[in-house]
Amino acid sequence: YLWCDHRAKGEAAEITETAQREKLEAIQWCGGVYSSEWGFSKLLHWLRHNPEKRSEFASAFEHCDMVAATLCGITDPKKVKRSICAMGHKWLWNAALGGLPPESFLTKVDPLLTGVRDKLESEYATSDAIAGTLSPYWAEQLGLKPGIPIPVGAFDAHWDAVGAGCRTDDMVNVVGTSTCIIGITPSVNLVPGVCGVVEGSVHPKRTGIEAGLSAVGDIFNAIATRAGSDVPTLSKGLENYLPGQTGLLRLTWDNGDRTVLVNPNLRGVTFGWNLQSTAQDELFAAIEGTAFHTRVILDRMAGHGVEIKRVINAGGIPQKNDVLNRVYANVLGRPVLVPSKSVVSLGSAIFAFLAAGTFKSVEEAQDKICPPHKVYQPDTEAQRVYNELYPLYRDLYFALGERGKNPLATVLPTLIRVAEAVHKTPVVA
């Protein structure tokens, strides 16, 4: 299951409902709603849809843990060191709450989860710990020496944030096909609707917080594809667009909402179409829409005590897209920093250096190898326009997307339900 696979949305809703009914404290550490993108929902979906394979189930692993175990030649699930980052954000693991949720809770969700807790038990560690050493087999395959220390893994976006220079009280938008918003905080602040607050998940000695958008670059690509073009071609001339000039307001829910609504039953909406609207207009409005959505998320965090000193745009898109960075600075009303050089895999290198003993701390490594930032300053006039549009976006965002709060919030889920029912209906010849 890829992380943005939402097939387990029904299972996620059942886990959320059970957690709220049983007052499971761990659910508050992941924003109060369990996601279809996370471990237990996907595992339950797999168990329900693969009855013939249930007896063969040995354990479940996040990719970062499986890669480390494979390279170390570890085949016993109990001997795999699991990432606190992965298990904390996606499996409700919390050291202060006794680790994984109790067996009694899991079986109330579904008896199919009986015994799963035991199969997930192992040693949990932060990324400054050693998962093992490179096995002779993989050393030969990779042309390396056996015995090289391998650190405990973590999610790619979390290490990307470290590679982008994230420090305490910074927030990094890792913008690619989707966006992961990754921050480091000095203490725990539980925020409704975020994807998790986990001690040791980004920086081994701090508290990590994660949020995000389920699609960003994928939306840009879909707009270009529908226009028979590609993103680089369709982007030519966007640097001349003015804030709000398209007359469009784009809710970028094309792949559902990851944060703060945690609602997969949403789809993209564009307000303001006219007969002259173009695909390029929609692309610019989508960039603005992802920026507005990011502001909703950062506002939610700030409203619950999360201090944000710097905003950094990292990932694959920002270094290639000045327009996006300027729009983000203007919508957020604050400077946006972008690494001046590529930082892809730099976070991985930093933790590899720590494992090898080259540096004593994350900060020391960042000081030595992270590139400086290019700074995009907000424009006063652009801010004025976006400050007028943002309340409209925010009101529409919650009116159409917040379940149980507004009758309009049933529109998009109903459209999805009807479409899915039609596709499932057999065609009669």
N, C-alpha and C positions, 0 to 999 in steps of 0.2 A: 504494500500500500504506500503510495507516495503521500507526502504530508498534506497536499491540497486536495486529496481524494475525499469527497463528501458523501460517499455512499452510506456511511455509518451514521447519518444524521438522526435516524430513528433511535438507534442505540444510545447516541449521545444524549438525546432528550430523556430517555429512560434513566440514564445514570444521573442526570441533573435532578430529575424529579425525586429519585430515591435518596440522593444526597441531601436535598432540602427537607424531605420528609423525616429522614433519620438524623437530621442535624449533624451531618458529617463536617467537621471543622475544616478539613482539607479543601473542601470545595471553595471556601472563601479565599484561599491562597491562589486560586486560578480564576478569580473574578466572579465567582458565584455561578458560573455556567460551564458545564463540561462540553468540549468541542468534538465535532465529528472528525477533526484532524488529529485526535490524540489516541493514545495507546489502547485503553480499555474498550473504547467504542469500536475501534477497528478490529481488535481481537474478538470481541463478541460478535461482530458482523461476520468475521471469518468462521468462527465456530458454528454459527447458525447456517451458513451457506456451504459448509464443507463437512457434513456429518460423517462421511466415509473416512475422513482424515483425523477426526478428533482423537482417536486412540493413539495416533502417532505424534500428537502434540507434545513437544519436549519443553519448549520455552518460547518467549517472544523477545526480540531484540530491536532496539533502535539501530539505524545504520551505523552511527558512529561507534557504537559498542561492538557491533558485529565485525567491522573492519579491523579494529584493534585486536580483537580476539583471534581473527583469522591470521593476521600478520604474526601474532605471537604463537600460533599453533595450538591455541587452547580450544578443546572440543567439549569439555565438560561445562555445561551451563552454570553450574554452581561455582566454578572457578573463574568466571569472567568478571572482571571489575567493571561495574556499570557506572555510567556517567550520572552524577548528581544533576547536571544540566538537563539531560534527556529525561531522566526518571522524575525529576521534580516538576518540570514543566508539562509533561505529557502523561504521567502515570500516577499523579497525586501523592508521590513520595515526599515525605517531610520528616526529617530527623526528629524534630521537636514533638511530632505527633505519633511517633512510634514506627516511622517508615511508611510502608504501603498501607492502604486502607485495610481494615480487618476483614477476615474471611466472612464474617457474619454479614457485613455490608455487601460484599460482592455477590454472595449467594442470594441476597434479597433483590438485587438487580436482575439476576437470572441464574438458576441453578447450574447452567453450563459453565459458569465461572468458578465452580467448586474446584479447589486444588490449584487454581491459577496463582494465587499469592505465593504459595510455596515454590512454584516453578519459576517465579520471578525473583526469589530471594537470592542474594549474592552480597558481595562487598560493594558499597557505593562510595564513590570518591570524586573529588574535584580534579580539574585538569592539570594541577601541579603534582599529581601522584603518577606513579608509573604503573601502566597496565600490564607490562611484561616486557620481554625482549624479542627482537626479530628472530624468528625461527630459521633453522638451516634451510628448509625448503624455500621459504620466501626470500631469504638472503640470496640464494642461487638464482631464483627467478628475476630478482631485481638488480642483480650484480652488486650486491652490498655485502658487508661483513655480518655474520650472525652475531647476536647478542646486543645489537644496538637497542638502547632503551626506547620504549614507545609510551608516550603519555596517555592517560585516560582521555577519551575523546569528548567531544561536545558538538552541539549543533553548529552548522556552518555559519549561520548569521551571527551567532554569539562570538565566534572567533573572528569573523569579519569585523565586528565592532572593535575588538581589541586591536586588530591590525590597522584600523582606521584612526587609532589614537584615542579611543574612548577612555575617559578618566571618570572618577567619582563625580556624580551629578551631571554627567553628559548623557545625551540621548542621540542614538545613531539610527537614521533611516537607511536600512540596507535595501536599496531600491533595485529590483530586477524584474523578473516575471511577475513577482508579487513584492510586497514590502514587509520586512520584519523590522519592527521598531525595538531597539535593544538599548537598555540603560543600565548604568551602575549606580546604586544608591548606597549610602553608608549604613542605612538601617531599614527595617521592614515597614513598608506602607502598603496595606492591602487596598487595591483599587478595583471597584466593580467593573467587570467587563474586559479586563486585561487577560492576557494569555498565561499569566503566572508570575508569581513573586517567589523567587527561590534563592536561598542563601548559598553562595558559592557557585552560581550557575554561569556567570560571565567572568567575573574576577573571583579567584578562589577565596579571597579574604573579604569580599563584599557581598551585597545582595543584588541579584540580577532581576530585572523586570523586563517583560516582553509583551509586545502588542503587535498589531500589523493590519495590512490590507490583503485580502485573498487574491487580488489580481491588480497589477499595475502595467508592467510591460506587456503582459498578455492582452490587456485591453487595447493598448496602443497598436499592437500587432493585429488584433481582430479588426479594428477600425480601418487600418491600411489594407488588409486583405479583402474586406468587403468592397473597398474602393478600387480593387484591382491594382494595388500599389504595394509599397513597402514603407516601413517607418522612416528610413533616411530620406526617401524621395518625398514623402508626404510632409516631412518636417521642414523642407526648404521654404523659407519665408516666414516661419513662425516667429523668428526673432523680431519681426516687424509688427506683430500683433500687440494690441494694447489690452490692458486688463478689462475684462467684461465686454470687449467689442463684439463678440459673436452673438450676444444676447441669449446664450445658452447656459444652462446650469445642469451639470452632469453628476448624477449620483453613481459612483463607480462600484456598483454591486454586481457586476457581470458574473462573478464567481461567488456570490454571497458576501456576507459581512463577517469578518474575523474579529474585529474590535471596533466599537465597544458593545455592539448588540449581540455578537456571537450568534448570528442567525444565517444559516445556509439557505433558507427559503426566501431569498431576495434575488432580484435581478436588476441590471442596469436601467436607469431612467434618465432621459434627457428632456429638460423643459426648455421651451422657447423656440422650437423649430419654425422656420418659415420657408417659403419656396426657393429662397436663394441660399439657404444654409448648405455648406459644403462639408466633405469629409475632413478637410483640413480644419474647418471650424470645430468639428466634433473632437478632433485630436487635441486642439488647444483647450477646449472645454474639459476634456478628460484629464489633461495635466492639471488644470485648475481644480477639478473635482477631487483628484487624489491629494492635492495640497489641502483643500478644505477638510477632507476626511482626516488627514494627519493632524490638523488643528483641533478637530473634535477630540481625538485621542489624547493629544498633549494637554488640552484643557481639562479633560477628565483626570489625568494624572495629577496635574497641578492642583486641582480642586480637592485632592485627597492627600496632600502633603508631600508630593514628590517635587523636589527642587530640580529645575532644569537650567543649568548654567550655560551650556553650549548645545547647539544642534548641528550634527554632522550628517551630511548626505554621502553614503558610501554605496557599495554594490556596483553592478555592471553599468547602470544607466547614467548616473550623475556626471561621470568624467567625460561622457560623450554628448551631454545635453545641457548646454548653458541655459536654454530657455526654461527647462524644468527647475534648475537651481534658482533662477531669478524669481520665478513664480512662487516657489516655496518660501523664499526670503520675504517676498511681499505679502503673501497670505499669512504667514506665521508672524510677521511684524518683528523679525529679529534676524541677525546675521546667520547665514548658513555656511558652514565650513565644508569644503570638499578636498579630500587628499589630492595633492598636486601630482602624484604618480599612482600607478596601479597598486592596490593593496590586496589583490586577490591572493589568497593563501598565506598572506603575511601573518595573520593570527595563528595559523597552524605552525608556521615557522617559529613564532615566539614561544609557543608551548613546547616545541621540539627543542629549542635552545634551553628552556628551563629544565627539561628532562635530561639534557646532556650536561647540565651544570655550567653552561656558558654564562648565563645571567642569574642573579640571585632573586630577581623579582620581575613581575610583569612590567612595572614602571621603568626599571632599568633597561629592559629590552626595548620598550617603546621609545625611550629617549635615544637609543642608539640607531634603530632601524626604521622607525615610522617616518614617512615624508612629512614635510610641512603642509599646511592647508592653504588653499585659495579661498578667500572670503567673499561671499556675495552679500552685499549690504542691501537692506530694503530701501525702496524708493518711496518718498513721502506721498506723492500723488497716487501711485499704484496702491499703496496701503489704504488710502482713503476710499478708493473704489472697492477694494476687497473687504474692507470693514463694513461697507454697505451691503455687500452680497452675502457675507458669511452668515448673518442671522437668518437669512432666507434658507441657505443651505442647511444650517443646523436644525431649523424648524421642520423642514421637509424630511431630513434624515431620521428624526425621531418619530414624526407623524406616520411615515410610510414603513418604518422598519422596526419600531418597538412593539413587540407582541403584547396584546392585551391592554394597551394604553389608548389606542385610537382606532376607530372603525376602518380607516384607510389602511391600517397595517395588515388587513386581510387580503388586500388586492393582489399583491405579488405572489404570496403563497397559494392563493386560489388559482392564479394563472398557471403556476408550476404544477399544481395538482391535476388540473384539467388536462394539460399537455401530456403529463406522464400517463394519465389514464387512457388517453387516446392512443398513445404509442403502444400501450400494453394490450389494447383491444384487438383481437384477431380480425384480419381482413376476410370478409365473406365474399367468395367468388360469385 
